[in-house]
């Protein structure tokens, strides 16, 4: 839906024949690195910016240097940007510069890595400690599958940049998760070893290769991001490997069988721009946003990868439209009819492209339905009832079961107990039980009758009378219709 909105905005700009509005707000973006994860964040910010022509970005990269990042933030302060987005290299070292910006009256959105203190405007990022706990859970599952073996279960951790917040918290979360398992007697033979990959694939390949020169293959490898996981896989083929991020390179590596899984760690550049818009326009915003993380294996990676590729193609098309639109309006003034004709034709082409993508996606979904349909069916069953409906269903069952032997149990009696009108009662019971109130009451009585026949010495006549059936014959008829056989005393 967001892609369609962006495309419509771009097309409307073309059709109005107006030059792009001069941005009113300048946002400074301080990125600590230029890796694949932050490139994705940048791309998401640029995409979201299409919906906010009143804002522009000025981005600078520190390339892993705390000193350079602090200097760049100070430069933004001198330039008096309207808002600052900071993805810190090392949170504690970059904190003073963030504080200076905040005290200078510049709203600061901290992304990915939370800086100490509270002198910032908003935070949007994942829970690195929770990522570490997810790593520990995956390790322990692998340990359990190995079974009882006398030798230690060796876990090789390929950590990120020493001192960086994600590396520190992910290591802490994993170690505490494994230590808790040890205290429970589940991981007494787990042996942790660690090398520093500094976030890059090439570094991970080198340090894992050096490790293997003096050590046997570990049982599993846990890397702090997908790029290092891929580098580790190239150095130690055949070892189960887990990465972190769940972006395109990692998803492709899972599909290709290089790594086994990845923990999602969303970049959400779109949320950063949306939060910036709310702050700059003096609108309510969320002060602290912690993004969820989940484990992605081959079952989920394939459709996610295809969806990501389709979205990327669409967004690249939209970016081309925007760039061409701005440059053309600066150079030429086309006849309005020709412009509108061009836009219509382009939009038709876009719809054809979008339709082609949808058809391709459906073909892909058909090919993989045997892998994902069972999971989707289970998920569908799990979410059929909302929490409200589940609570009502439980309350309905309790009330009916409490009064099964009461002849007064009917629609009016049940509605009174549940404080619902007759119409509301029929609608709610139909929604949660798939049948009307009287059918539901009869079903619960038949289930209780079957239980009494199986577990007590009561006769069929006694059971029918106990559960308020008009006659043994009517009870026998209802019983057979529901269970498919005549009632009998066990």
C-alpha positions in Angstrom: 0.0 0.0 0.0 2.8 2.4 0.9 4.5 1.8 -2.5 1.2 2.7 -4.3 0.9 5.9 -2.2 4.4 6.9 -3.1 3.8 6.3 -6.8 0.6 8.3 -6.8 2.4 11.2 -5.1 5.1 11.1 -7.7 2.6 11.0 -10.5 0.6 13.9 -9.1 3.7 16.0 -9.0 4.3 15.3 -12.6 0.7 16.0 -13.7 0.4 19.3 -11.9 3.2 20.8 -13.9 4.8 22.4 -10.9 8.4 22.3 -9.8 9.2 20.4 -6.6 8.6 22.5 -3.5 11.7 23.9 -1.8 12.3 21.8 1.3 11.4 23.6 4.5 13.3 21.4 6.9 16.9 20.1 6.7 17.6 16.8 8.5 21.2 15.8 9.3 21.9 12.0 9.2 25.0 10.8 11.0 25.7 7.1 10.1 28.5 5.3 11.9 29.1 2.8 9.0 28.3 2.3 5.3 27.4 -1.5 5.5 24.6 -3.3 3.8 22.2 -2.8 6.8 22.7 0.9 7.0 22.5 1.2 3.2 19.0 -0.4 3.6 18.2 2.1 6.3 19.3 5.0 4.0 17.2 3.6 1.2 14.1 3.4 3.4 14.6 7.0 4.5 14.9 8.2 0.9 11.8 6.2 0.0 9.8 7.7 2.9 11.0 11.1 2.0 9.0 11.0 -1.2 6.0 11.5 1.0 7.5 14.6 2.7 8.7 17.1 0.1 9.0 19.7 2.9 12.1 17.8 4.2 15.6 17.1 2.8 18.4 14.9 4.1 22.1 15.6 4.5 23.9 12.4 5.2 27.5 11.8 6.5 29.3 8.6 7.3 31.9 8.1 10.1 33.3 4.8 8.7 33.6 3.3 12.2 35.4 6.3 13.8 34.0 7.8 17.0 36.1 10.9 16.6 34.9 11.5 13.1 31.3 10.9 14.0 31.4 13.4 16.9 33.1 16.0 14.6 30.4 15.4 12.0 27.6 15.9 14.6 29.3 19.1 15.8 29.3 20.3 12.1 25.6 19.7 11.9 25.1 21.7 15.1 27.1 24.6 13.5 25.0 24.4 10.4 21.8 24.5 12.5 20.0 21.6 11.0 16.4 21.3 12.0 16.7 17.8 13.2 19.4 15.2 13.7 19.3 11.4 13.1 22.2 9.6 14.7 23.2 5.9 14.4 26.1 5.8 16.9 29.3 3.9 16.3 29.9 3.4 20.1 27.1 4.7 22.2 29.1 6.0 25.2 31.8 7.7 23.0 29.3 9.4 20.8 27.0 10.5 23.7 28.7 13.8 24.4 28.1 15.0 20.8 24.5 13.9 20.9 24.1 15.8 24.2 25.6 18.9 22.7 23.1 18.8 19.8 20.2 18.2 22.1 21.2 21.1 24.4 21.6 23.3 21.3 17.9 22.9 20.8 18.1 20.4 17.9 15.8 17.4 18.2 17.8 14.2 18.1 16.5 10.8 17.0 18.8 8.0 18.0 18.7 5.0 15.7 19.7 1.4 16.3 22.1 1.9 19.3 20.7 3.6 22.4 23.0 6.2 23.9 23.2 6.5 27.7 21.1 9.1 29.5 17.9 10.8 28.3 19.2 13.9 26.5 17.7 12.9 23.1 14.3 13.3 21.6 13.3 9.8 20.4 14.8 6.3 20.0 14.0 3.8 17.3 15.9 0.5 17.3 16.0 -3.2 18.0 16.6 -5.0 21.3 20.2 -6.3 21.0 20.0 -8.1 24.3 16.9 -10.0 23.1 18.8 -10.9 19.9 21.5 -12.4 22.1 18.9 -14.4 23.9 17.5 -15.7 20.6 21.1 -16.7 19.7 21.3 -18.7 23.0 18.0 -20.4 22.3 19.1 -21.5 18.8 22.4 -22.8 20.2 20.6 -24.8 22.9 18.3 -26.3 20.3 21.3 -27.4 18.3 22.9 -28.8 21.5 19.8 -30.8 22.3 19.6 -32.3 18.8 23.1 -33.5 19.0 22.2 -35.8 21.9 24.5 -37.1 24.6 28.1 -36.9 23.5 31.1 -36.9 25.8 33.0 -34.2 24.1 32.1 -30.5 24.7 29.6 -28.7 22.4 31.8 -26.0 20.9 30.1 -22.7 19.9 32.2 -20.2 17.9 30.9 -16.6 18.3 31.9 -14.2 15.5 31.4 -10.9 17.3 31.0 -7.4 15.9 33.2 -4.3 16.6 34.7 -4.5 20.1 33.0 -1.9 22.4 30.0 -1.3 20.1 26.6 -1.4 21.8 25.2 -4.2 19.6 28.2 -6.4 19.9 28.3 -6.0 23.7 24.6 -6.5 24.3 24.3 -9.5 21.8 27.2 -11.2 23.5 25.8 -10.5 27.0 22.3 -11.8 26.0 23.7 -15.0 24.5 26.1 -15.7 27.4 23.4 -15.2 30.0 21.0 -17.4 28.1 23.6 -20.2 27.9 24.6 -19.7 31.5 21.0 -20.0 32.6 20.8 -23.3 30.7 23.9 -24.5 32.4 22.4 -23.7 35.8 19.4 -25.8 34.8 21.8 -28.7 33.8 21.0 -28.4 30.1 24.3 -27.1 28.8 27.1 -28.3 31.1 29.3 -29.3 28.2 28.8 -26.1 26.1 32.2 -24.5 25.4 32.1 -20.9 24.1 34.9 -19.5 21.9 34.9 -16.1 20.3 36.6 -14.2 17.4 36.2 -10.6 16.3 34.8 -10.0 12.8 34.2 -6.3 13.2 30.9 -6.5 11.2 32.5 -7.2 7.8 32.4 -10.4 5.7 36.1 -10.3 4.8 37.2 -9.8 8.4 35.0 -12.7 9.5 36.4 -15.0 6.8 40.0 -14.1 7.9 39.5 -14.6 11.7 37.5 -17.8 11.2 40.1 -19.2 8.8 42.9 -18.3 11.4 40.8 -20.0 14.1 40.5 -23.2 12.1 44.2 -23.4 11.6 44.6 -24.3 15.3 41.1 -25.6 16.2 38.8 -28.3 14.9 35.5 -27.3 13.3 33.1 -26.0 16.0 29.7 -27.5 16.3 27.9 -24.3 15.5 28.8 -20.7 14.6 26.9 -17.6 15.8 27.7 -14.4 13.9 26.6 -10.9 15.0 25.4 -10.0 11.5 24.6 -11.8 8.3 27.6 -10.5 6.4 30.0 -12.1 9.0 27.9 -15.2 8.9 28.4 -15.5 5.2 32.2 -14.9 5.6 32.3 -17.6 8.3 30.4 -20.0 6.0 33.0 -19.5 3.3 35.7 -20.4 5.8 34.0 -23.2 7.6 31.6 -24.9 5.2 29.2 -27.4 6.6 28.9 -25.9 10.1 25.4 -24.7 11.1 25.6 -20.9 11.2 23.2 -18.3 12.5 23.4 -14.6 11.5 21.6 -11.4 12.5 19.7 -8.7 10.4 17.5 -10.7 8.1 18.1 -8.4 5.1 18.7 -9.3 1.5 22.3 -10.8 1.7 21.3 -12.9 4.7 18.0 -14.1 3.2 19.8 -15.0 0.0 22.4 -16.9 2.0 19.7 -18.9 3.8 18.0 -19.7 0.5 21.4 -20.8 -1.0 22.1 -23.0 2.0 25.2 -21.1 3.2 23.7 -20.2 6.6 20.9 -21.8 8.5 18.9 -18.9 9.9 19.0 -15.2 10.8 17.5 -13.1 13.6 15.6 -10.2 12.1 16.9 -6.7 13.1 14.9 -4.1 11.3 16.5 -0.9 10.1 13.1 0.9 9.6 14.4 4.1 8.0 10.8 4.8 7.1 9.9 5.1 10.8 12.8 7.5 11.4 11.5 9.9 8.7 7.9 9.5 10.0 9.0 10.3 13.5 11.0 13.3 12.2 7.9 14.6 10.5 5.9 14.3 13.6 8.5 16.1 15.7 9.1 18.9 13.2 5.4 19.5 12.8 4.9 19.6 16.6 2.7 16.5 16.4 2.6 13.6 19.0 5.3 11.0 18.6 6.6 7.9 20.3 9.5 8.6 22.6 10.9 5.1 22.8 10.3 2.5 20.0 11.9 -1.0 20.4 11.5 -3.1 17.3 10.7 -6.8 17.5 13.1 -9.6 16.4 12.2 -13.1 15.2 14.1 -16.1 13.8 14.0 -16.5 10.0 14.7 -19.9 8.5 14.5 -21.3 5.0 10.7 -21.5 5.2 10.3 -17.8 5.8 13.4 -16.6 4.0 12.3 -17.5 0.5 9.0 -15.6 0.4 10.6 -12.7 2.3 13.5 -12.5 -0.3 11.1 -12.5 -3.2 9.0 -9.8 -1.6 12.0 -7.7 -0.9 13.2 -8.0 -4.5 9.8 -7.0 -5.8 9.6 -4.0 -3.5 13.2 -3.0 -4.5 12.3 -3.1 -8.2 9.2 -1.0 -7.6 11.1 1.6 -5.5 13.9 1.9 -8.0 11.3 2.6 -10.6 9.7 5.3 -8.4 13.1 6.8 -7.7 13.8 7.0 -11.5 10.4 8.7 -11.9 11.2 11.3 -9.3 14.7 12.0 -10.6 13.6 12.4 -14.1 10.6 14.5 -13.1 12.8 17.0 -11.2 15.4 17.3 -13.9 12.9 17.6 -16.8 10.9 20.4 -15.1 14.1 22.4 -14.5 15.1 22.2 -18.2 11.8 22.2 -20.2 8.2 23.2 -20.0 6.2 20.6 -21.9 2.8 21.1 -23.3 0.3 20.0 -20.6 -1.5 17.6 -22.9 1.8 15.8 -23.8 2.8 15.7 -20.1 -0.5 14.1 -19.1 -0.3 11.7 -21.9 3.2 10.7 -20.9 2.2 10.2 -17.3 -0.8 8.1 -18.2 1.3 5.9 -20.5 4.0 5.6 -17.8 1.3 4.8 -15.2 -0.1 2.1 -17.4 3.4 0.7 -17.9 3.8 0.7 -14.1 0.5 -1.1 -13.6 1.6 -3.7 -16.2 4.9 -4.1 -14.4 3.1 -4.4 -11.1 0.7 -7.0 -12.5 3.6 -9.0 -13.9 5.3 -9.0 -10.5 2.1 -10.1 -8.8 1.7 -13.0 -11.3 5.3 -14.0 -10.7 4.8 -13.9 -7.0 1.7 -16.1 -7.2 3.7 -18.6 -9.3 6.4 -18.6 -6.7 3.9 -19.0 -3.9 2.4 -22.0 -5.8 5.7 -23.7 -6.0 6.5 -23.4 -2.3 3.0 -24.0 -1.0 3.9 -27.4 0.4 6.5 -25.7 2.6 4.6 -22.8 3.9 0.9 -23.7 3.6 0.8 -25.9 6.8 2.4 -23.1 8.8 -0.1 -20.6 7.4 -3.0 -22.8 8.2 -1.8 -23.2 11.8 -1.3 -19.4 12.0 -4.8 -18.9 10.6 -6.3 -21.2 13.2 -4.4 -19.5 15.9 -5.6 -16.0 15.0 -9.3 -16.8 14.1 -10.5 -15.7 17.5 -9.5 -12.3 18.9 -8.7 -12.1 22.5 -12.1 -10.6 23.1 -13.8 -13.5 21.3 -11.7 -16.0 23.2 -12.7 -14.5 26.5 -16.4 -14.5 25.5 -16.2 -18.1 24.2 -14.7 -19.2 27.6 -17.4 -17.3 29.5 -20.1 -18.8 27.4 -18.8 -22.3 28.0 -18.6 -21.7 31.7 -22.1 -20.4 32.0 -23.7 -23.1 29.9 -21.7 -25.9 31.7 -22.7 -24.5 35.1 -26.4 -24.7 34.2 -26.6 -27.9 32.0 -28.9 -29.6 34.5 -31.2 -26.6 35.0 -34.4 -26.8 33.0 -34.5 -23.0 32.9 -31.4 -22.8 30.7 -32.6 -21.3 27.5 -31.9 -18.3 25.2 -33.4 -15.7 27.6 -31.7 -17.2 30.7 -28.3 -17.4 28.9 -28.7 -13.8 27.6 -29.4 -12.6 31.1 -26.3 -14.3 32.5 -24.1 -12.9 29.8 -25.8 -9.5 29.9 -26.7 -9.5 26.2 -29.9 -8.9 24.2 -31.4 -11.8 22.3 -30.0 -10.4 19.0 -26.5 -9.7 20.5 -26.4 -13.2 22.0 -27.3 -14.9 18.7 -24.6 -12.9 16.8 -21.9 -13.4 19.4 -22.5 -17.1 19.9 -22.7 -17.7 16.1 -19.3 -15.9 15.7 -17.4 -17.9 18.3 -19.2 -21.3 18.1 -20.5 -21.4 14.6 -24.0 -22.2 15.7 -27.0 -20.7 17.5 -27.4 -20.6 21.3 -29.9 -23.5 21.5 -27.7 -25.7 19.3 -24.7 -24.8 21.5 -26.6 -25.7 24.7 -27.7 -29.0 23.2 -24.2 -29.8 22.1 -22.7 -29.1 25.5 -25.5 -31.3 27.1 -24.7 -34.2 24.7 -21.0 -33.9 25.5 -21.8 -34.1 29.2 -24.2 -37.0 28.6 -21.6 -39.0 26.8 -19.2 -38.3 29.7 -21.8 -39.5 32.2 -22.5 -42.7 30.2 -18.8 -43.5 30.1 -17.9 -42.6 33.7 -20.9 -43.3 35.8 -23.5 -46.1 36.4 -26.4 -43.9 35.3 -28.8 -45.3 32.7 -29.8 -43.6 29.4 -33.1 -42.6 30.9 -31.4 -41.1 34.0 -28.9 -39.2 31.9 -31.7 -37.9 29.6 -33.6 -36.7 32.6 -30.6 -35.3 34.3 -29.7 -33.1 31.3 -33.2 -31.9 30.7 -34.0 -33.8 27.5 -37.8 -34.0 27.0 -37.7 -37.8 26.6 -35.2 -40.7 26.4 -36.3 -41.1 22.7 -35.5 -37.5 21.9 -32.2 -37.8 23.7 -31.3 -40.9 21.7 -32.2 -39.2 18.4 -30.0 -36.1 19.3 -27.2 -38.3 20.5 -27.1 -40.3 17.3 -27.2 -37.2 15.1 -24.2 -35.7 17.0 -22.0 -38.8 17.7 -23.1 -41.0 14.7 -24.1 -43.9 16.9 -26.7 -44.8 19.5 -25.9 -44.1 23.2 -24.9 -47.0 25.3 -24.0 -47.5 29.0 -20.2 -48.4 29.3 
